[in-house]
């Protein structure tokens, strides 16, 4: 499976942004968003299973971010609302067969990152 993330940009705190992840090839996977802030480890943000649409969120984004998928277009989205400066990071989408996992080493497929910068 090939993944391509897009949609990052510079926004002010409190605003919204939607990231997109285009998936090609087989899509019977769990697709997840991770992020990596400068000087920090890559961390789990949200994941969704392709077939059932089951979702899992990190505590830090629950209630603010929504992950969804559009099967016909083979797209996964991350709607980010009420953005905070601490959401600033490079966001990556990743895929694995099976259920959603929260550790980076459990993912075999990665897209390139898209930078989200939230200013105060």
C-alpha positions as CSV (number, residue, x, y, z in Angstrom):
1,X,0.0,0.0,0.0
2,X,1.2,3.5,-0.8
3,X,0.2,6.5,1.3
4,X,0.4,10.2,0.6
5,X,-0.4,12.8,3.2
6,X,-1.4,16.4,2.5
7,X,-3.2,19.3,3.9
8,X,-0.7,20.8,6.4
9,X,-0.1,24.5,6.8
10,X,0.2,27.4,9.2
11,X,-2.8,28.2,11.2
12,X,-3.7,30.2,14.4
13,X,-4.5,28.6,17.6
14,X,-8.2,27.8,17.9
15,X,-8.7,27.3,14.2
16,X,-9.3,24.1,12.2
17,X,-7.4,22.1,9.5
18,X,-8.1,18.9,7.7
19,X,-5.4,16.5,6.7
20,X,-5.8,14.0,3.9
21,X,-4.1,10.6,3.4
22,X,-4.5,9.1,-0.1
23,X,-4.1,5.3,0.0
24,X,-3.4,3.2,-3.1
25,X,-3.1,-0.5,-3.5
26,X,-4.7,-2.8,-1.0
27,X,-6.7,-0.9,1.6
28,X,-7.8,-3.6,4.0
29,X,-5.7,-2.1,6.7
30,X,-5.8,0.0,9.8
31,X,-4.7,3.5,8.8
32,X,-3.4,5.8,11.5
33,X,-2.1,9.3,11.9
34,X,1.1,9.9,13.9
35,X,2.8,13.1,14.6
36,X,6.3,14.2,15.5
37,X,7.1,17.5,17.1
38,X,10.6,19.0,17.0
39,X,12.9,17.1,19.4
40,X,10.2,14.6,20.3
41,X,9.4,11.1,19.4
42,X,6.7,10.2,16.9
43,X,3.4,9.7,18.7
44,X,0.1,8.1,17.9
45,X,-2.8,10.5,17.1
46,X,-5.7,8.6,15.7
47,X,-6.4,5.4,13.8
48,X,-9.3,3.9,11.8
49,X,-10.0,0.4,10.4
50,X,-10.8,0.4,6.8
51,X,-13.5,-2.1,6.8
52,X,-15.5,-1.3,9.9
53,X,-14.5,2.3,10.5
54,X,-13.5,1.6,14.1
55,X,-11.6,4.6,15.5
56,X,-9.1,5.1,18.3
57,X,-7.8,8.5,19.5
58,X,-5.0,9.7,21.7
59,X,-6.2,11.3,24.9
60,X,-4.6,14.6,23.9
61,X,-6.7,15.0,20.8
62,X,-10.0,13.2,21.7
63,X,-12.9,15.6,21.3
64,X,-10.9,17.9,19.0
65,X,-9.8,15.6,16.2
66,X,-11.9,13.3,14.1
67,X,-10.6,10.6,11.8
68,X,-12.7,9.3,9.0
69,X,-12.4,7.4,5.7
70,X,-14.0,7.7,2.3
71,X,-13.9,4.3,0.8
72,X,-14.8,5.2,-2.8
73,X,-11.9,7.7,-2.9
74,X,-9.5,5.7,-0.8
75,X,-9.0,8.6,1.4
76,X,-8.5,9.0,5.1
77,X,-9.0,12.4,6.8
78,X,-8.0,13.9,10.0
79,X,-10.2,16.8,10.9
80,X,-8.4,18.9,13.5
81,X,-10.5,21.5,15.4
82,X,-9.6,23.8,18.3
83,X,-5.9,23.5,17.4
84,X,-3.3,24.3,20.0
85,X,0.3,25.4,19.7
86,X,1.3,22.0,21.1
87,X,-0.3,20.3,18.0
88,X,2.5,21.7,15.9
89,X,4.3,18.7,14.3
90,X,4.9,16.8,11.2
91,X,1.9,14.5,10.7
92,X,2.3,11.1,9.1
93,X,-0.2,8.6,7.9
94,X,0.7,4.9,8.3
95,X,-0.9,1.6,7.6
96,X,-0.8,-1.9,8.9
97,X,-2.8,-5.1,8.4
98,X,-5.0,-6.0,11.3
99,X,-6.2,-3.8,14.1
100,X,-5.2,-0.2,15.0
101,X,-1.9,-0.1,16.9
102,X,-0.4,2.8,18.7
103,X,3.3,2.1,18.4
104,X,5.3,3.2,15.3
105,X,7.2,-0.1,15.0
106,X,3.9,-1.9,14.3
107,X,3.4,-0.1,11.1
108,X,5.0,-1.3,7.8
109,X,3.8,1.4,5.5
110,X,4.3,5.2,5.9
111,X,3.5,8.2,3.8
112,X,5.6,11.3,3.7
113,X,4.9,13.9,6.4
114,X,2.9,17.0,6.2
115,X,3.8,19.9,8.5
116,X,1.2,21.6,10.7
117,X,2.3,24.7,12.5
118,X,-0.1,26.3,15.0
119,X,0.8,29.9,16.0
120,X,-0.4,31.6,19.2
